[in-house]
Amino acid sequence: MLNDRVAIVTGSTRGIGLIAAKELAKRGATPVITSIEGDLIPGIVEELKEIAPNTVGFEADVTKRDQLQELVKFTMDTFGRIDILVNNAGITKDGLFMRMKPADWELVMQINLTSIFNLTQLVIRPMMKARYGRIVNIASVVGLTGNAGQANYTASKAGLIGFSKTVAREVASRGITVNCVAPGFIQTAMTDKLKPEARDAILSQIPMGSMGQSQDVANAIAFLASDDAAYITGETLSVNGGMYMG
């Protein structure tokens, strides 16, 4: 259980981030809902309060370090500690490498990697003082395999895995773990729109024969955030139905 643990989850107004925040709440944690989608935050906070009464929300753009500083200050002022950080916010800007715009490369790196450096650095300070912390970074199967048309995205996710291993080594002695969850193809509104032949091509790569669900990823996040995973750090937990076994 995660009783009384305070958990910041970025990008938690939709998709995996939202389901992860709900799962953490079900297991006893108090989520801090944060996203750039400020209009969605109040409704989600009210919904989660039915599970975790102290749930709060804070609008923040992860590309702005000053806003991340305010997020951390708000959380510390409200609860006095930060126990769990789930770095989930991310984007894609796909295109073949030879045609990829530098601006698309830079934006993906800024959101998927640099923002995680910034927020993790800010959060680790109070965690080190408390000598406790669980950091879970959302990577991707393509960060392990590569994927045509996603040079920026795959580089950001591969970089995140290396980043996580290094930080894990640096803070392990302070009771802080740093791990990644690497989802494979997860059923979303976007994948629901795929043409049958495109969907079949994806499924042919997955030994289990089906796409994963956001709940599958949320379960992995909650495990790594729990004390059951206290002796696991620097690892990447793949949730991909056997698509990649590294």
Residue, then its C-alpha position, 0 to 999 in steps of 0.5 A: m500500500l501507499n498510505d499517505r504517500v504524496a505523488i506528483v504525476t505529470g501529464s495526469t489529465r489524460g491517458i496513462g498519467l490519469i490512470a496512473a494517478k487513479e491507481l496510486a490513489k486506489r492504493g492509498a497515495t495522495p496524487v498531485i494532478t499536474s498538466i498544461e491542461g488547466d481546464l481539465i484539472p478541477g474535474i479530475v481532482e474532484e473525481l479523485k477526491e472520492i478515492a483520495p480526499n486530499t488530492v490537489g491539482f496544479e497547472a504547470d508547463v513542464t518546459k518552464r523550470d520556474q513553473l516546475q519550481e512553483l509546483v514543487k513549492f506548492t506541494m511542499d507547502t501543502f503536504g510538507r513532503i514529496d514521496i513519489l514522482v511520476n514523470n509521464a508528460g511527453i509528446t511525439k513529433d514524428g517524421l523521417f530523419m532526413r526531413m525532420k525539422p530542428a524545431d521538432w527535434e528540440l521540442v520533443m527533447q525539451i518536453n521528454l527529457t529536459s523537463i524531466f531533468n528539471l523536475t527530478q532535480l527539484v524534487i530530489r532535494p526534499m527527497m534526499k532530506a527525507r531519505y526516501g523517494r520513488i521516481v518512476n520515469i515513463a520511457s518507451v519500447v522504441g527507446l530500446t528498439g528504435n523506430a523509423g520516423q521517430a528519431n527525436y522521440t526514440a532518442s529522448k526515451a533512450g536518453l531517459i533510460g540512461f539518465s535514470k540509471t545515472v541518477a539511480r546510482e547517485v541517490a541510492s544511498r539516500g533511500i531513493t529509487v529511480n526506475c523506468v516503465a517502458p510501455g509498448f503499444i497501448q490502446t488509446a484513442m489514437t490507436d483506435k483510429l488505425k486502419p485495420e491493416a495498420r493495426d494488424a501489422i502492429l499486432s503481428q509484432i506482439p507475441m501476446g497478440s493484443m495491445g496493452q491497456s493504460q491500466d497495465v502501465a499504471n500497475a507497473i508504475a504503482f509497483l515501482a512506487s511502492d515499498d515492494a520495489a524498495y530494492i529495485t533501482g536503475e531498472t527498466l520494466s517493459v510492459n509490451g506483451g513480449m514485443y521486445m525482450g531485452 
